[in-house]
Amino acid sequence: MEKFGLNELREMFLSFFETKGHLRLPSFSLIPQNDPSLLLINAGMSPMKTWFTGEEEPPCLRVCTCQKCIRTGDIENIGKTARHGTYFEMLGNFSFGDYFKHEAIAWGWEFLTSPDWVGIDPDLLYPSVYLDDDEAFDLWRRIVGVPAERIVRFGEKDNFWSMGDTGPCGPCSEIHLDRGDAFGCGRPECTLGCECDRFLEVWNLVFMQFNRDADGKMTPLPKP
């Protein structure tokens, strides 16, 4: 696999999704605008909440961004692993009622594996899906061609995405890169979900389907 620099990879991602009809938007401010639930922007979708809920119209039904983010949820791991940081740039492609799981999965796989883009060996990639998301599981098998034994089902902790107690949320499907034994913990049971550095999450496909209120009730989004 060819190595890419940060600036090169960022431009590749945004250019790829422009070829799929997405409007490239600049990063929003790290300071949330009209969102008292957040101190700082912590995800690519955070500035777009009103577009997902239907309160405001997005500038395009398909957008892509490289959003500046700050997170402190894993602050106890800062300095202990090479996988955690407080500030990062989150690459994201978003649809507001235009496309859903089929295209998101197919395009994510294309960008990572196509020799025209990142060119990762498909045999090194392992998807995970939410426990009861049979649709995503079937799409990975039928559309992408990943064998069933290489698709792992995880529960809410790993494969149901939300950023806070309220707001847009939904099941997700992660793509993990097997970096090989040299990065593993050496345990026979080491596999997806292990806390060692062997299986690295490189993409999280979030299927934004619900809006969760303060009572924990989830209602379907008008434009998933």
Secondary structure as a PSIPRED ss2 file (coil, helix, strand):
# PSIPRED VFORMAT (PSIPRED V4.0)

   1 M C   1.000  0.000  0.000
   2 E C   1.000  0.000  0.000
   3 K C   1.000  0.000  0.000
   4 F C   1.000  0.000  0.000
   5 G C   1.000  0.000  0.000
   6 L H   0.000  1.000  0.000
   7 N H   0.000  1.000  0.000
   8 E H   0.000  1.000  0.000
   9 L H   0.000  1.000  0.000
  10 R H   0.000  1.000  0.000
  11 E H   0.000  1.000  0.000
  12 M H   0.000  1.000  0.000
  13 F H   0.000  1.000  0.000
  14 L H   0.000  1.000  0.000
  15 S H   0.000  1.000  0.000
  16 F H   0.000  1.000  0.000
  17 F H   0.000  1.000  0.000
  18 E H   0.000  1.000  0.000
  19 T H   0.000  1.000  0.000
  20 K C   1.000  0.000  0.000
  21 G C   1.000  0.000  0.000
  22 H C   1.000  0.000  0.000
  23 L E   0.000  0.000  1.000
  24 R E   0.000  0.000  1.000
  25 L C   1.000  0.000  0.000
  26 P C   1.000  0.000  0.000
  27 S C   1.000  0.000  0.000
  28 F C   1.000  0.000  0.000
  29 S C   1.000  0.000  0.000
  30 L C   1.000  0.000  0.000
  31 I C   1.000  0.000  0.000
  32 P C   1.000  0.000  0.000
  33 Q C   1.000  0.000  0.000
  34 N C   1.000  0.000  0.000
  35 D C   1.000  0.000  0.000
  36 P C   1.000  0.000  0.000
  37 S C   1.000  0.000  0.000
  38 L C   1.000  0.000  0.000
  39 L C   1.000  0.000  0.000
  40 L C   1.000  0.000  0.000
  41 I C   1.000  0.000  0.000
  42 N C   1.000  0.000  0.000
  43 A C   1.000  0.000  0.000
  44 G C   1.000  0.000  0.000
  45 M C   1.000  0.000  0.000
  46 S H   0.000  1.000  0.000
  47 P H   0.000  1.000  0.000
  48 M H   0.000  1.000  0.000
  49 K H   0.000  1.000  0.000
  50 T H   0.000  1.000  0.000
  51 W H   0.000  1.000  0.000
  52 F H   0.000  1.000  0.000
  53 T H   0.000  1.000  0.000
  54 G C   1.000  0.000  0.000
  55 E C   1.000  0.000  0.000
  56 E C   1.000  0.000  0.000
  57 E C   1.000  0.000  0.000
  58 P C   1.000  0.000  0.000
  59 P C   1.000  0.000  0.000
  60 C C   1.000  0.000  0.000
  61 L C   1.000  0.000  0.000
  62 R E   0.000  0.000  1.000
  63 V E   0.000  0.000  1.000
  64 C E   0.000  0.000  1.000
  65 T E   0.000  0.000  1.000
  66 C E   0.000  0.000  1.000
  67 Q E   0.000  0.000  1.000
  68 K E   0.000  0.000  1.000
  69 C E   0.000  0.000  1.000
  70 I E   0.000  0.000  1.000
  71 R C   1.000  0.000  0.000
  72 T C   1.000  0.000  0.000
  73 G C   1.000  0.000  0.000
  74 D C   1.000  0.000  0.000
  75 I H   0.000  1.000  0.000
  76 E H   0.000  1.000  0.000
  77 N H   0.000  1.000  0.000
  78 I E   0.000  0.000  1.000
  79 G C   1.000  0.000  0.000
  80 K C   1.000  0.000  0.000
  81 T E   0.000  0.000  1.000
  82 A C   1.000  0.000  0.000
  83 R C   1.000  0.000  0.000
  84 H C   1.000  0.000  0.000
  85 G C   1.000  0.000  0.000
  86 T C   1.000  0.000  0.000
  87 Y E   0.000  0.000  1.000
  88 F E   0.000  0.000  1.000
  89 E E   0.000  0.000  1.000
  90 M E   0.000  0.000  1.000
  91 L E   0.000  0.000  1.000
  92 G E   0.000  0.000  1.000
  93 N E   0.000  0.000  1.000
  94 F E   0.000  0.000  1.000
  95 S E   0.000  0.000  1.000
  96 F C   1.000  0.000  0.000
  97 G C   1.000  0.000  0.000
  98 D C   1.000  0.000  0.000
  99 Y C   1.000  0.000  0.000
 100 F C   1.000  0.000  0.000
 101 K H   0.000  1.000  0.000
 102 H H   0.000  1.000  0.000
 103 E H   0.000  1.000  0.000
 104 A H   0.000  1.000  0.000
 105 I H   0.000  1.000  0.000
 106 A H   0.000  1.000  0.000
 107 W H   0.000  1.000  0.000
 108 G H   0.000  1.000  0.000
 109 W H   0.000  1.000  0.000
 110 E H   0.000  1.000  0.000
 111 F H   0.000  1.000  0.000
 112 L H   0.000  1.000  0.000
 113 T H   0.000  1.000  0.000
 114 S C   1.000  0.000  0.000
 115 P C   1.000  0.000  0.000
 116 D C   1.000  0.000  0.000
 117 W C   1.000  0.000  0.000
 118 V C   1.000  0.000  0.000
 119 G C   1.000  0.000  0.000
 120 I C   1.000  0.000  0.000
 121 D C   1.000  0.000  0.000
 122 P H   0.000  1.000  0.000
 123 D H   0.000  1.000  0.000
 124 L H   0.000  1.000  0.000
 125 L E   0.000  0.000  1.000
 126 Y E   0.000  0.000  1.000
 127 P E   0.000  0.000  1.000
 128 S E   0.000  0.000  1.000
 129 V E   0.000  0.000  1.000
 130 Y E   0.000  0.000  1.000
 131 L C   1.000  0.000  0.000
 132 D C   1.000  0.000  0.000
 133 D C   1.000  0.000  0.000
 134 D H   0.000  1.000  0.000
 135 E H   0.000  1.000  0.000
 136 A H   0.000  1.000  0.000
 137 F H   0.000  1.000  0.000
 138 D H   0.000  1.000  0.000
 139 L H   0.000  1.000  0.000
 140 W H   0.000  1.000  0.000
 141 R H   0.000  1.000  0.000
 142 R H   0.000  1.000  0.000
 143 I H   0.000  1.000  0.000
 144 V H   0.000  1.000  0.000
 145 G C   1.000  0.000  0.000
 146 V C   1.000  0.000  0.000
 147 P C   1.000  0.000  0.000
 148 A H   0.000  1.000  0.000
 149 E H   0.000  1.000  0.000
 150 R H   0.000  1.000  0.000
 151 I C   1.000  0.000  0.000
 152 V E   0.000  0.000  1.000
 153 R E   0.000  0.000  1.000
 154 F E   0.000  0.000  1.000
 155 G C   1.000  0.000  0.000
 156 E H   0.000  1.000  0.000
 157 K H   0.000  1.000  0.000
 158 D H   0.000  1.000  0.000
 159 N H   0.000  1.000  0.000
 160 F E   0.000  0.000  1.000
 161 W E   0.000  0.000  1.000
 162 S E   0.000  0.000  1.000
 163 M C   1.000  0.000  0.000
 164 G C   1.000  0.000  0.000
 165 D C   1.000  0.000  0.000
 166 T C   1.000  0.000  0.000
 167 G E   0.000  0.000  1.000
 168 P E   0.000  0.000  1.000
 169 C E   0.000  0.000  1.000
 170 G E   0.000  0.000  1.000
 171 P E   0.000  0.000  1.000
 172 C E   0.000  0.000  1.000
 173 S E   0.000  0.000  1.000
 174 E E   0.000  0.000  1.000
 175 I E   0.000  0.000  1.000
 176 H E   0.000  0.000  1.000
 177 L E   0.000  0.000  1.000
 178 D E   0.000  0.000  1.000
 179 R C   1.000  0.000  0.000
 180 G C   1.000  0.000  0.000
 181 D H   0.000  1.000  0.000
 182 A H   0.000  1.000  0.000
 183 F H   0.000  1.000  0.000
 184 G C   1.000  0.000  0.000
 185 C C   1.000  0.000  0.000
 186 G C   1.000  0.000  0.000
 187 R C   1.000  0.000  0.000
 188 P C   1.000  0.000  0.000
 189 E C   1.000  0.000  0.000
 190 C C   1.000  0.000  0.000
 191 T C   1.000  0.000  0.000
 192 L C   1.000  0.000  0.000
 193 G C   1.000  0.000  0.000
 194 C C   1.000  0.000  0.000
 195 E C   1.000  0.000  0.000
 196 C C   1.000  0.000  0.000
 197 D C   1.000  0.000  0.000
 198 R C   1.000  0.000  0.000
 199 F E   0.000  0.000  1.000
 200 L E   0.000  0.000  1.000
 201 E E   0.000  0.000  1.000
 202 V E   0.000  0.000  1.000
 203 W E   0.000  0.000  1.000
 204 N E   0.000  0.000  1.000
 205 L E   0.000  0.000  1.000
 206 V E   0.000  0.000  1.000
 207 F C   1.000  0.000  0.000
 208 M C   1.000  0.000  0.000
 209 Q C   1.000  0.000  0.000
 210 F E   0.000  0.000  1.000
 211 N E   0.000  0.000  1.000
 212 R E   0.000  0.000  1.000
 213 D C   1.000  0.000  0.000
 214 A C   1.000  0.000  0.000
 215 D C   1.000  0.000  0.000
 216 G C   1.000  0.000  0.000
 217 K C   1.000  0.000  0.000
 218 M E   0.000  0.000  1.000
 219 T E   0.000  0.000  1.000
 220 P E   0.000  0.000  1.000
 221 L C   1.000  0.000  0.000
 222 P C   1.000  0.000  0.000
 223 K C   1.000  0.000  0.000
 224 P C   1.000  0.000  0.000
